[in-house]
Amino acid sequence: ENLNEFSTAYVESTDTSGLYSNSFLLQQINTAQKYITSMLMKYKPEWYLKSSSATVTASVITLPGDFGYVRELKDENGYKVEASSIQILPVSGGTGTDNMYYHKGNTFVLNKSGVNKTYTLWYISKPREIHHGKATAGGALSITLATDGKLLADYYNGMTIENRTKAWVDVIDDYTAARIATISETAASNDWYGIVPELPEPFHHLIAPRASMTAKAKHPASQENPTKDEVADWINEVFDTYNAWAGAMGDESPEDIWTDFGMSALDGITIPDQGYTIW
């Protein structure tokens, strides 16, 4: 409704005359991109693989804001730091080891106390919510997001932001709880901006149809539900896109090929779907 009308109130989510508010639609867009990302994680988690310098302060590592799950933690010499549990913490008077850690909330805690070093964390990042609106302030190297932007420090760090008014695209270097983003460009108050999804671009076209379907299905005042054709078309697009960019959902990985020993290693290594065996 009103798709061809320009309205500041629509963009700022202050207009209440329509059935669907901007904030509700943005919520469905974010839900959709998280859902698509979750499917993609099953086949291409490496697209979300990141490394970070992890400062160890009094044996505690604070995890990045986009931390999803750990792939590997390495010490300052490149040796793997093993995951453990609180059941094997050192007894009173014990020293413990700095090559073991346990997960506690949004931190990793080393088995040994009093450690102050720099480790390297490899992890799979989680999808973060996008945002759009009109900047409340700006200047050289900074832009202040609209009042409904996240109030969590570092939340948008590393995300791409597009300024439609100034026609530039940049990456957010740092973000504060006051909604101030540090950038490399210059912004001003009332600039229109949007934060870009971290979902790989070939999958962006899947977001809007999914968001539209969930909006119709979930809004309490909605007059219709998604049709069977809508759902079927979206599922077909998902399969076509995943097969083109993430590999067929039944593909064999190199790890599957070279670690499939059949019934017994004495029978050689069976190459799946190839019809031959390596002895």
C-alpha positions as CSV (number, residue, x, y, z in Angstrom):
1,E,0.0,0.0,0.0
2,N,1.2,3.5,-0.8
3,L,4.4,2.1,-2.4
4,N,4.6,5.1,-4.8
5,E,4.2,7.8,-2.2
6,F,7.2,9.6,-0.6
7,S,6.6,10.1,3.1
8,T,9.1,11.0,5.8
9,A,6.7,9.6,8.4
10,Y,6.8,6.2,6.6
11,V,10.5,6.0,6.7
12,E,10.8,7.2,10.3
13,S,8.1,4.8,11.4
14,T,6.0,7.6,12.8
15,D,3.0,7.1,10.5
16,T,0.3,5.0,12.0
17,S,-2.4,5.1,9.2
18,G,-1.3,2.0,7.3
19,L,-1.9,-1.6,8.3
20,Y,1.8,-2.5,8.4
21,S,4.2,-0.2,10.2
22,N,7.8,0.2,9.0
23,S,9.1,-1.3,12.2
24,F,7.0,-4.4,11.8
25,L,8.1,-4.8,8.2
26,L,11.8,-4.4,9.1
27,Q,11.3,-7.0,11.8
28,Q,10.0,-9.4,9.2
29,I,12.9,-8.6,6.9
30,N,15.4,-9.3,9.7
31,T,13.6,-12.5,10.6
32,A,13.7,-13.6,6.9
33,Q,17.4,-12.9,6.5
34,K,18.2,-14.8,9.7
35,Y,16.1,-17.8,8.5
36,I,17.9,-17.9,5.1
37,T,21.3,-17.6,6.8
38,S,20.4,-20.5,9.0
39,M,19.7,-22.7,6.0
40,L,23.0,-21.5,4.3
41,M,24.9,-22.3,7.5
42,K,24.2,-26.0,6.9
43,Y,26.1,-26.0,3.6
44,K,28.5,-23.1,3.5
45,P,29.4,-22.1,7.1
46,E,32.8,-21.1,5.9
47,W,31.2,-18.0,4.3
48,Y,30.7,-16.8,7.9
49,L,34.2,-17.8,9.1
50,K,36.0,-15.0,10.9
51,S,39.2,-14.6,12.9
52,S,39.7,-12.1,15.7
53,S,42.6,-11.1,18.0
54,A,41.3,-12.2,21.4
55,T,42.7,-10.2,24.4
56,V,43.0,-12.4,27.5
57,T,42.5,-10.3,30.6
58,A,42.7,-12.0,33.9
59,S,42.1,-15.3,32.0
60,V,38.9,-14.0,30.5
61,I,38.2,-13.5,26.8
62,T,35.2,-11.4,25.9
63,L,33.6,-12.8,22.7
64,P,32.9,-10.5,19.7
65,G,29.4,-9.2,19.3
66,D,28.7,-11.3,16.2
67,F,30.1,-14.5,17.7
68,G,28.0,-17.5,16.8
69,Y,30.1,-20.6,17.7
70,V,33.8,-21.4,17.9
71,R,35.8,-23.2,15.3
72,E,39.2,-22.9,17.0
73,L,41.0,-20.9,19.7
74,K,44.8,-20.7,19.5
75,D,47.4,-19.3,21.9
76,E,50.1,-16.8,21.3
77,N,52.3,-19.5,19.8
78,G,49.7,-20.9,17.5
79,Y,48.9,-24.0,19.6
80,K,45.2,-25.0,19.9
81,V,43.5,-24.2,23.2
82,E,41.1,-27.0,24.0
83,A,37.5,-26.7,25.1
84,S,36.9,-28.1,28.6
85,S,34.2,-27.8,31.3
86,I,34.0,-26.5,34.9
87,Q,34.2,-30.1,36.1
88,I,38.0,-30.2,35.5
89,L,38.9,-26.8,37.0
90,P,42.0,-27.0,39.2
91,V,41.4,-27.6,42.9
92,S,42.3,-25.1,45.5
93,G,46.0,-24.4,45.3
94,G,46.3,-25.9,41.8
95,T,47.7,-23.9,38.9
96,G,45.7,-25.1,36.0
97,T,46.6,-24.7,32.3
98,D,46.3,-21.8,29.9
99,N,45.7,-24.2,27.0
100,M,42.2,-25.1,28.2
101,Y,39.0,-23.0,28.5
102,Y,35.4,-23.2,29.3
103,H,32.4,-21.2,27.9
104,K,30.7,-18.8,30.3
105,G,28.0,-16.5,28.9
106,N,29.6,-14.2,26.3
107,T,33.1,-15.1,27.5
108,F,35.7,-17.8,27.4
109,V,37.5,-18.4,30.7
110,L,40.9,-20.1,30.8
111,N,41.5,-23.1,33.1
112,K,44.4,-21.2,34.6
113,S,43.9,-18.0,36.5
114,G,45.8,-14.7,36.1
115,V,46.6,-15.1,32.4
116,N,47.1,-11.9,30.4
117,K,47.9,-12.7,26.8
118,T,46.6,-12.3,23.2
119,Y,45.1,-15.4,21.6
120,T,43.5,-15.9,18.1
121,L,39.8,-16.8,17.9
122,W,38.4,-18.5,14.8
123,Y,34.6,-18.5,14.8
124,I,31.4,-18.6,12.8
125,S,29.6,-15.3,13.0
126,K,25.9,-15.0,13.6
127,P,23.6,-12.9,11.4
128,R,23.0,-9.4,12.7
129,E,19.9,-7.3,12.1
130,I,19.9,-4.6,9.5
131,H,18.6,-1.1,10.1
132,H,17.6,2.0,8.0
133,G,16.5,5.5,8.7
134,K,17.5,9.2,8.8
135,A,20.8,10.1,10.6
136,T,20.2,12.3,13.7
137,A,23.8,13.7,13.4
138,G,26.9,13.3,11.4
139,G,30.3,14.7,10.5
140,A,33.7,13.8,9.2
141,L,34.3,10.1,10.0
142,S,31.0,9.6,11.9
143,I,27.2,9.1,11.5
144,T,24.6,8.9,14.3
145,L,21.9,6.4,13.5
146,A,18.2,7.0,14.0
147,T,16.7,6.7,17.5
148,D,15.5,3.1,17.0
149,G,19.1,1.9,16.1
150,K,20.6,-0.7,18.4
151,L,21.9,0.6,21.7
152,L,24.5,-2.2,22.0
153,A,28.1,-1.1,21.7
154,D,30.0,-2.8,18.7
155,Y,26.7,-4.3,17.4
156,Y,27.2,-3.0,13.8
157,N,31.0,-3.3,13.7
158,G,32.2,-4.5,10.3
159,M,28.8,-4.1,8.6
160,T,28.4,-2.2,5.4
161,I,26.4,1.0,5.5
162,E,25.0,2.9,2.4
163,N,24.3,6.6,2.5
164,R,21.7,7.3,-0.1
165,T,21.8,11.1,0.4
166,K,25.6,11.4,0.0
167,A,25.8,8.4,-2.4
168,W,28.6,6.5,-0.6
169,V,29.1,3.0,0.7
170,D,31.4,2.4,3.7
171,V,32.1,-0.1,6.5
172,I,31.4,0.7,10.1
173,D,34.7,0.6,12.0
174,D,33.2,1.0,15.4
175,Y,29.8,1.5,17.0
176,T,28.9,2.9,20.4
177,A,25.9,2.5,22.6
178,A,25.1,6.2,21.8
179,R,24.3,5.0,18.2
180,I,27.4,6.7,16.8
181,A,29.1,4.8,14.0
182,T,32.8,5.5,13.1
183,I,33.3,5.5,9.3
184,S,35.8,6.7,6.7
185,E,33.3,9.0,4.9
186,T,31.5,12.2,5.9
187,A,27.8,12.2,6.9
188,A,25.3,14.9,8.0
189,S,22.1,15.1,10.0
190,N,19.1,14.0,8.0
191,D,21.1,11.8,5.7
192,W,19.1,8.7,4.6
193,Y,21.1,5.5,5.2
194,G,20.6,1.7,5.2
195,I,22.8,-1.1,6.7
196,V,23.3,-4.0,4.2
197,P,22.6,-7.6,5.2
198,E,25.6,-9.8,5.8
199,L,23.9,-12.6,3.8
200,P,25.9,-13.1,0.5
201,E,24.5,-10.9,-2.3
202,P,23.3,-13.8,-4.5
203,F,20.8,-14.6,-1.8
204,H,19.4,-11.1,-1.2
205,H,16.5,-11.6,-3.5
206,L,15.1,-14.3,-1.2
207,I,14.6,-11.9,1.7
208,A,11.7,-9.8,0.5
209,P,9.4,-12.6,-0.6
210,R,10.0,-14.4,2.7
211,A,9.4,-11.2,4.7
212,S,6.2,-10.6,2.7
213,M,4.9,-14.1,3.5
214,T,5.6,-13.9,7.2
215,A,4.1,-10.4,7.4
216,K,0.8,-11.7,5.9
217,A,0.9,-14.8,8.2
218,K,1.8,-13.1,11.5
219,H,0.2,-9.7,11.5
220,P,-2.9,-9.8,13.7
221,A,-4.9,-7.5,11.3
222,S,-3.8,-9.2,8.1
223,Q,-6.6,-10.0,5.7
224,E,-4.8,-12.8,3.9
225,N,-2.3,-15.6,4.2
226,P,0.5,-16.5,1.9
227,T,-0.9,-18.5,-1.1
228,K,0.4,-22.0,-2.0
229,D,1.8,-20.5,-5.2
230,E,3.8,-17.9,-3.3
231,V,5.3,-20.5,-1.0
232,A,6.1,-22.9,-3.9
233,D,7.7,-20.2,-6.0
234,W,9.9,-19.1,-3.0
235,I,11.0,-22.7,-2.3
236,N,11.9,-23.2,-5.9
237,E,14.0,-20.0,-5.9
238,V,15.7,-21.2,-2.7
239,F,16.7,-24.5,-4.3
240,D,17.9,-22.9,-7.5
241,T,19.9,-20.3,-5.7
242,Y,21.4,-22.7,-3.2
243,N,22.4,-25.2,-6.0
244,A,24.0,-22.4,-8.0
245,W,25.9,-20.7,-5.3
246,A,26.3,-23.1,-2.4
247,G,26.5,-26.5,-4.3
248,A,23.8,-29.1,-4.6
249,M,22.4,-30.0,-1.3
250,G,23.5,-33.6,-1.8
251,D,27.1,-32.9,-2.9
252,E,30.0,-34.9,-1.5
253,S,32.7,-32.8,0.2
254,P,36.4,-33.6,-0.1
255,E,36.3,-34.6,3.5
256,D,33.5,-37.1,2.8
257,I,35.4,-38.6,-0.1
258,W,38.8,-39.0,1.5
259,T,37.5,-40.3,4.9
260,D,35.0,-42.9,3.5
261,F,36.7,-46.2,4.2
262,G,33.7,-48.4,3.4
263,M,33.1,-51.4,5.6
264,S,36.8,-51.8,6.4
265,A,40.1,-50.1,5.7
266,L,41.4,-53.4,4.4
267,D,38.9,-53.1,1.5
268,G,40.5,-49.9,0.4
269,I,39.0,-46.4,0.1
270,T,35.6,-46.2,-1.7
271,I,35.1,-43.0,-3.7
272,P,31.4,-42.1,-3.4
273,D,29.4,-42.1,-6.6
274,Q,32.5,-42.7,-8.7
275,G,32.4,-46.5,-9.0
276,Y,36.0,-47.2,-8.0
277,T,38.2,-47.9,-5.0
278,I,41.6,-46.7,-4.1
279,W,43.8,-49.4,-2.5
